[in-house]
Amino acid sequence: MPAISSSPGATGEVSTIRGRIHIKQLIEREARQVLEQSYMDRRLGELVSLVESILLDVEQGEVLRTGTYERDLLAVARPRLDWKVNK
């Protein structure tokens, strides 16, 4: 006899959580690749992307880090306050 879930829709919720985890892993992997394929300009003290990433909204030649600025590559994975949540 199959186990009965105490929560209706639990299977769908687990699937949604797994999907979110997978998306987060893809974003983290993409961020790591962008950083690995960047150029450190020692004269200007800038880390510059040598590749474009549509997923992270990074353009080739974009400054990712300076002495006073750091581009948050994982910002696309965090919900923004102006996003509407459907409950």
N, CA, C and O atoms as a GROMACS GRO file, in nm:
protein
  348
    1MET      N    1   0.085  -0.118   0.000
    1MET     CA    2   0.000   0.000   0.000
    1MET      C    3   0.089   0.124   0.000
    1MET      O    4   0.180   0.133   0.082
    2PRO      N    5   0.066   0.221  -0.090
    2PRO     CA    6   0.151   0.338  -0.098
    2PRO      C    7   0.136   0.427   0.025
    2PRO      O    8   0.030   0.432   0.087
    3ALA      N    9   0.244   0.496   0.059
    3ALA     CA   10   0.242   0.589   0.173
    3ALA      C   11   0.154   0.708   0.138
    3ALA      O   12   0.154   0.757   0.026
    4ILE      N   13   0.080   0.753   0.236
    4ILE     CA   14  -0.009   0.867   0.217
    4ILE      C   15   0.060   0.992   0.271
    4ILE      O   16   0.107   0.995   0.385
    5SER      N   17   0.065   1.093   0.190
    5SER     CA   18   0.128   1.218   0.229
    5SER      C   19   0.033   1.298   0.317
    5SER      O   20  -0.087   1.306   0.289
    6SER      N   21   0.085   1.357   0.423
    6SER     CA   22   0.002   1.438   0.512
    6SER      C   23  -0.026   1.575   0.451
    6SER      O   24  -0.114   1.647   0.497
    7SER      N   25   0.048   1.609   0.350
    7SER     CA   26   0.033   1.740   0.287
    7SER      C   27  -0.008   1.723   0.141
    7SER      O   28   0.065   1.661   0.063
    8PRO      N   29  -0.125   1.778   0.104
    8PRO     CA   30  -0.162   1.766  -0.036
    8PRO      C   31  -0.066   1.845  -0.124
    8PRO      O   32  -0.027   1.957  -0.090
    9GLY      N   33  -0.030   1.786  -0.236
    9GLY     CA   34   0.059   1.855  -0.329
    9GLY      C   35   0.205   1.848  -0.289
    9GLY      O   36   0.288   1.921  -0.343
   10ALA      N   37   0.239   1.759  -0.195
   10ALA     CA   38   0.378   1.751  -0.147
   10ALA      C   39   0.473   1.713  -0.259
   10ALA      O   40   0.585   1.764  -0.264
   11THR      N   41   0.432   1.626  -0.348
   11THR     CA   42   0.519   1.584  -0.459
   11THR      C   43   0.552   1.703  -0.548
   11THR      O   44   0.666   1.718  -0.591
   12GLY      N   45   0.454   1.787  -0.577
   12GLY     CA   46   0.478   1.906  -0.657
   12GLY      C   47   0.570   2.005  -0.589
   12GLY      O   48   0.652   2.070  -0.654
   13GLU      N   49   0.556   2.016  -0.456
   13GLU     CA   50   0.641   2.108  -0.380
   13GLU      C   51   0.786   2.061  -0.383
   13GLU      O   52   0.877   2.141  -0.398
   14VAL      N   53   0.806   1.930  -0.367
   14VAL     CA   54   0.942   1.874  -0.371
   14VAL      C   55   1.003   1.897  -0.508
   14VAL      O   56   1.120   1.933  -0.519
   15SER      N   57   0.925   1.877  -0.612
   15SER     CA   58   0.972   1.900  -0.748
   15SER      C   59   1.011   2.046  -0.769
   15SER      O   60   1.112   2.076  -0.833
   16THR      N   61   0.930   2.138  -0.714
   16THR     CA   62   0.960   2.281  -0.726
   16THR      C   63   1.090   2.315  -0.654
   16THR      O   64   1.172   2.391  -0.705
   17ILE      N   65   1.108   2.259  -0.536
   17ILE     CA   66   1.231   2.285  -0.459
   17ILE      C   67   1.353   2.232  -0.533
   17ILE      O   68   1.456   2.299  -0.541
   18ARG      N   69   1.341   2.111  -0.588
   18ARG     CA   70   1.453   2.054  -0.666
   18ARG      C   71   1.484   2.140  -0.787
   18ARG      O   72   1.601   2.160  -0.822
   19GLY      N   73   1.380   2.192  -0.852
   19GLY     CA   74   1.400   2.280  -0.967
   19GLY      C   75   1.473   2.407  -0.929
   19GLY      O   76   1.563   2.452  -1.000
   20ARG      N   77   1.435   2.466  -0.815
   20ARG     CA   78   1.502   2.588  -0.769
   20ARG      C   79   1.648   2.562  -0.735
   20ARG      O   80   1.735   2.644  -0.764
   21ILE      N   81   1.674   2.448  -0.672
   21ILE     CA   82   1.812   2.412  -0.639
   21ILE      C   83   1.894   2.395  -0.767
   21ILE      O   84   2.008   2.441  -0.775
   22HIS      N   85   1.836   2.331  -0.867
   22HIS     CA   86   1.905   2.310  -0.995
   22HIS      C   87   1.936   2.445  -1.062
   22HIS      O   88   2.045   2.465  -1.115
   23ILE      N   89   1.840   2.535  -1.061
   23ILE     CA   90   1.860   2.667  -1.120
   23ILE      C   91   1.971   2.742  -1.047
   23ILE      O   92   2.056   2.805  -1.110
   24LYS      N   93   1.970   2.735  -0.915
   24LYS     CA   94   2.074   2.802  -0.836
   24LYS      C   95   2.212   2.744  -0.869
   24LYS      O   96   2.309   2.818  -0.879
   25GLN      N   97   2.219   2.613  -0.886
   25GLN     CA   98   2.347   2.550  -0.922
   25GLN      C   99   2.394   2.595  -1.060
   25GLN      O  100   2.513   2.618  -1.079
   26LEU      N  101   2.302   2.607  -1.155
   26LEU     CA  102   2.338   2.655  -1.288
   26LEU      C  103   2.393   2.798  -1.282
   26LEU      O  104   2.492   2.830  -1.348
   27ILE      N  105   2.328   2.882  -1.204
   27ILE     CA  106   2.372   3.022  -1.191
   27ILE      C  107   2.509   3.028  -1.125
   27ILE      O  108   2.595   3.104  -1.170
   28GLU      N  109   2.530   2.950  -1.019
   28GLU     CA  110   2.660   2.949  -0.952
   28GLU      C  111   2.771   2.899  -1.045
   28GLU      O  112   2.882   2.953  -1.044
   29ARG      N  113   2.740   2.795  -1.125
   29ARG     CA  114   2.839   2.743  -1.220
   29ARG      C  115   2.873   2.847  -1.326
   29ARG      O  116   2.989   2.864  -1.363
   30GLU      N  117   2.771   2.917  -1.375
   30GLU     CA  118   2.793   3.022  -1.475
   30GLU      C  119   2.877   3.136  -1.417
   30GLU      O  120   2.966   3.188  -1.485
   31ALA      N  121   2.850   3.174  -1.293
   31ALA     CA  122   2.927   3.280  -1.228
   31ALA      C  123   3.073   3.240  -1.213
   31ALA      O  124   3.163   3.320  -1.235
   32ARG      N  125   3.095   3.115  -1.176
   32ARG     CA  126   3.232   3.065  -1.162
   32ARG      C  127   3.305   3.069  -1.296
   32ARG      O  128   3.422   3.106  -1.302
   33GLN      N  129   3.236   3.031  -1.404
   33GLN     CA  130   3.297   3.032  -1.537
   33GLN      C  131   3.328   3.175  -1.582
   33GLN      O  132   3.433   3.198  -1.642
   34VAL      N  133   3.240   3.269  -1.555
   34VAL     CA  134   3.264   3.408  -1.593
   34VAL      C  135   3.387   3.460  -1.518
   34VAL      O  136   3.471   3.527  -1.578
   35LEU      N  137   3.397   3.431  -1.389
   35LEU     CA  138   3.512   3.478  -1.312
   35LEU      C  139   3.642   3.413  -1.358
   35LEU      O  140   3.746   3.477  -1.363
   36GLU      N  141   3.634   3.284  -1.392
   36GLU     CA  142   3.754   3.214  -1.440
   36GLU      C  143   3.800   3.267  -1.576
   36GLU      O  144   3.919   3.261  -1.607
   37GLN      N  145   3.708   3.319  -1.656
   37GLN     CA  146   3.740   3.370  -1.789
   37GLN      C  147   3.741   3.523  -1.787
   37GLN      O  148   3.692   3.588  -1.879
   38SER      N  149   3.797   3.578  -1.682
   38SER     CA  150   3.809   3.723  -1.670
   38SER      C  151   3.956   3.763  -1.670
   38SER      O  152   4.044   3.680  -1.649
   39TYR      N  153   3.980   3.889  -1.694
   39TYR     CA  154   4.115   3.942  -1.702
   39TYR      C  155   4.135   4.045  -1.592
   39TYR      O  156   4.055   4.137  -1.576
   40MET      N  157   4.244   4.030  -1.516
   40MET     CA  158   4.276   4.127  -1.412
   40MET      C  159   4.371   4.231  -1.470
   40MET      O  160   4.487   4.202  -1.498
   41ASP      N  161   4.320   4.352  -1.487
   41ASP     CA  162   4.403   4.463  -1.535
   41ASP      C  163   4.473   4.524  -1.413
   41ASP      O  164   4.412   4.600  -1.338
   42ARG      N  165   4.597   4.490  -1.394
   42ARG     CA  166   4.669   4.534  -1.274
   42ARG      C  167   4.696   4.685  -1.273
   42ARG      O  168   4.702   4.747  -1.168
   43ARG      N  169   4.711   4.741  -1.392
   43ARG     CA  170   4.736   4.885  -1.401
   43ARG      C  171   4.615   4.965  -1.350
   43ARG      O  172   4.631   5.062  -1.276
   44LEU      N  173   4.494   4.923  -1.391
   44LEU     CA  174   4.373   4.993  -1.348
   44LEU      C  175   4.309   4.932  -1.224
   44LEU      O  176   4.220   4.991  -1.164
   45GLY      N  177   4.356   4.812  -1.186
   45GLY     CA  178   4.299   4.746  -1.069
   45GLY      C  179   4.157   4.698  -1.093
   45GLY      O  180   4.073   4.703  -1.004
   46GLU      N  181   4.129   4.652  -1.216
   46GLU     CA  182   3.995   4.608  -1.252
   46GLU      C  183   3.995   4.462  -1.297
   46GLU      O  184   4.088   4.416  -1.363
   47LEU      N  185   3.889   4.392  -1.260
   47LEU     CA  186   3.864   4.258  -1.311
   47LEU      C  187   3.760   4.273  -1.421
   47LEU      O  188   3.648   4.318  -1.395
   48VAL      N  189   3.796   4.236  -1.543
   48VAL     CA  190   3.712   4.259  -1.661
   48VAL      C  191   3.669   4.125  -1.721
   48VAL      O  192   3.752   4.037  -1.741
   49SER      N  193   3.540   4.111  -1.749
   49SER     CA  194   3.489   3.989  -1.810
   49SER      C  195   3.532   3.979  -1.956
   49SER      O  196   3.520   4.075  -2.032
   50LEU      N  197   3.583   3.863  -1.993
   50LEU     CA  198   3.622   3.839  -2.132
   50LEU      C  199   3.512   3.766  -2.208
   50LEU      O  200   3.525   3.744  -2.328
   51VAL      N  201   3.404   3.730  -2.138
   51VAL     CA  202   3.293   3.656  -2.201
   51VAL      C  203   3.161   3.724  -2.168
   51VAL      O  204   3.150   3.802  -2.074
   52GLU      N  205   3.062   3.692  -2.250
   52GLU     CA  206   2.927   3.741  -2.226
   52GLU      C  207   2.846   3.629  -2.160
   52GLU      O  208   2.864   3.512  -2.191
   53SER      N  209   2.758   3.666  -2.068
   53SER     CA  210   2.668   3.569  -2.005
   53SER      C  211   2.527   3.628  -2.004
   53SER      O  212   2.499   3.723  -1.932
   54ILE      N  213   2.440   3.568  -2.084
   54ILE     CA  214   2.302   3.614  -2.087
   54ILE      C  215   2.234   3.580  -1.956
   54ILE      O  216   2.153   3.658  -1.906
   55LEU      N  217   2.265   3.463  -1.901
   55LEU     CA  218   2.205   3.419  -1.775
   55LEU      C  219   2.232   3.517  -1.661
   55LEU      O  220   2.144   3.545  -1.580
   56LEU      N  221   2.355   3.569  -1.655
   56LEU     CA  222   2.394   3.660  -1.546
   56LEU      C  223   2.384   3.807  -1.585
   56LEU      O  224   2.411   3.895  -1.503
   57ASP      N  225   2.345   3.834  -1.708
   57ASP     CA  226   2.336   3.971  -1.759
   57ASP      C  227   2.472   4.041  -1.752
   57ASP      O  228   2.483   4.154  -1.706
   58VAL      N  229   2.575   3.970  -1.799
   58VAL     CA  230   2.711   4.022  -1.803
   58VAL      C  231   2.752   4.036  -1.949
   58VAL      O  232   2.734   3.944  -2.029
   59GLU      N  233   2.806   4.153  -1.983
   59GLU     CA  234   2.853   4.176  -2.120
   59GLU      C  235   3.005   4.158  -2.126
   59GLU      O  236   3.075   4.180  -2.027
   60GLN      N  237   3.053   4.119  -2.242
   60GLN     CA  238   3.197   4.108  -2.262
   60GLN      C  239   3.258   4.246  -2.243
   60GLN      O  240   3.208   4.344  -2.299
   61GLY      N  241   3.365   4.256  -2.166
   61GLY     CA  242   3.430   4.384  -2.140
   61GLY      C  243   3.376   4.457  -2.018
   61GLY      O  244   3.427   4.563  -1.982
   62GLU      N  245   3.275   4.400  -1.954
   62GLU     CA  246   3.217   4.465  -1.835
   62GLU      C  247   3.311   4.452  -1.716
   62GLU      O  248   3.370   4.346  -1.693
   63VAL      N  249   3.324   4.560  -1.640
   63VAL     CA  250   3.407   4.558  -1.519
   63VAL      C  251   3.329   4.486  -1.409
   63VAL      O  252   3.219   4.527  -1.373
   64LEU      N  253   3.388   4.379  -1.357
   64LEU     CA  254   3.322   4.301  -1.253
   64LEU      C  255   3.366   4.342  -1.114
   64LEU      O  256   3.292   4.326  -1.017
   65ARG      N  257   3.488   4.396  -1.105
   65ARG     CA  258   3.539   4.433  -0.972
   65ARG      C  259   3.647   4.539  -0.984
   65ARG      O  260   3.733   4.532  -1.072
   66THR      N  261   3.640   4.637  -0.896
   66THR     CA  262   3.748   4.736  -0.881
   66THR      C  263   3.781   4.742  -0.732
   66THR      O  264   3.731   4.661  -0.653
   67GLY      N  265   3.862   4.836  -0.694
   67GLY     CA  266   3.894   4.851  -0.552
   67GLY      C  267   3.775   4.892  -0.468
   67GLY      O  268   3.770   4.863  -0.349
   68THR      N  269   3.677   4.958  -0.529
   68THR     CA  270   3.562   5.008  -0.452
   68THR      C  271   3.428   4.949  -0.498
   68THR      O  272   3.325   4.978  -0.437
   69TYR      N  273   3.428   4.869  -0.604
   69TYR     CA  274   3.303   4.816  -0.661
   69TYR      C  275   3.316   4.668  -0.690
   69TYR      O  276   3.420   4.622  -0.738
   70GLU      N  277   3.211   4.593  -0.661
   70GLU     CA  278   3.208   4.452  -0.697
   70GLU      C  279   3.070   4.418  -0.751
   70GLU      O  280   2.969   4.438  -0.683
   71ARG      N  281   3.066   4.367  -0.873
   71ARG     CA  282   2.939   4.330  -0.938
   71ARG      C  283   2.886   4.203  -0.872
   71ARG      O  284   2.958   4.104  -0.863
   72ASP      N  285   2.762   4.205  -0.826
   72ASP     CA  286   2.699   4.090  -0.762
   72ASP      C  287   2.646   3.996  -0.871
   72ASP      O  288   2.536   4.016  -0.923
   73LEU      N  289   2.725   3.894  -0.905
   73LEU     CA  290   2.687   3.804  -1.013
   73LEU      C  291   2.569   3.714  -0.976
   73LEU      O  292   2.498   3.666  -1.064
   74LEU      N  293   2.546   3.692  -0.848
   74LEU     CA  294   2.438   3.603  -0.804
   74LEU      C  295   2.308   3.678  -0.777
   74LEU      O  296   2.212   3.619  -0.727
   75ALA      N  297   2.304   3.806  -0.809
   75ALA     CA  298   2.183   3.885  -0.784
   75ALA      C  299   2.063   3.832  -0.860
   75ALA      O  300   1.950   3.848  -0.816
   76VAL      N  301   2.086   3.769  -0.974
   76VAL     CA  302   1.974   3.717  -1.054
   76VAL      C  303   1.904   3.601  -0.983
   76VAL      O  304   1.791   3.567  -1.017
   77ALA      N  305   1.971   3.541  -0.885
   77ALA     CA  306   1.912   3.427  -0.814
   77ALA      C  307   1.830   3.470  -0.693
   77ALA      O  308   1.755   3.389  -0.637
   78ARG      N  309   1.842   3.594  -0.652
   78ARG     CA  310   1.769   3.641  -0.534
   78ARG      C  311   1.640   3.713  -0.575
   78ARG      O  312   1.641   3.792  -0.669
   79PRO      N  313   1.530   3.685  -0.504
   79PRO     CA  314   1.406   3.756  -0.535
   79PRO      C  315   1.418   3.904  -0.501
   79PRO      O  316   1.478   3.942  -0.400
   80ARG      N  317   1.361   3.986  -0.587
   80ARG     CA  318   1.360   4.130  -0.561
   80ARG      C  319   1.232   4.168  -0.490
   80ARG      O  320   1.132   4.096  -0.498
   81LEU      N  321   1.234   4.279  -0.420
   81LEU     CA  322   1.117   4.323  -0.344
   81LEU      C  323   0.999   4.357  -0.434
   81LEU      O  324   0.884   4.344  -0.392
   82ASP      N  325   1.026   4.399  -0.558
   82ASP     CA  326   0.916   4.439  -0.645
   82ASP      C  327   0.857   4.320  -0.722
   82ASP      O  328   0.762   4.338  -0.799
   83TRP      N  329   0.913   4.198  -0.704
   83TRP     CA  330   0.853   4.080  -0.766
   83TRP      C  331   0.727   4.045  -0.691
   83TRP      O  332   0.727   4.047  -0.568
   84LYS      N  333   0.622   4.013  -0.761
   84LYS     CA  334   0.495   3.975  -0.698
   84LYS      C  335   0.498   3.826  -0.668
   84LYS      O  336   0.536   3.745  -0.752
   85VAL      N  337   0.456   3.791  -0.548
   85VAL     CA  338   0.451   3.653  -0.507
   85VAL      C  339   0.307   3.606  -0.513
   85VAL      O  340   0.219   3.667  -0.453
   86ASN      N  341   0.284   3.497  -0.586
   86ASN     CA  342   0.148   3.441  -0.596
   86ASN      C  343   0.133   3.335  -0.487
   86ASN      O  344   0.212   3.240  -0.479
   87LYS      N  345   0.033   3.353  -0.406
   87LYS     CA  346   0.007   3.255  -0.299
   87LYS      C  347  -0.127   3.190  -0.318
   87LYS      O  348  -0.167   3.106  -0.238
   0.00000   0.00000   0.00000
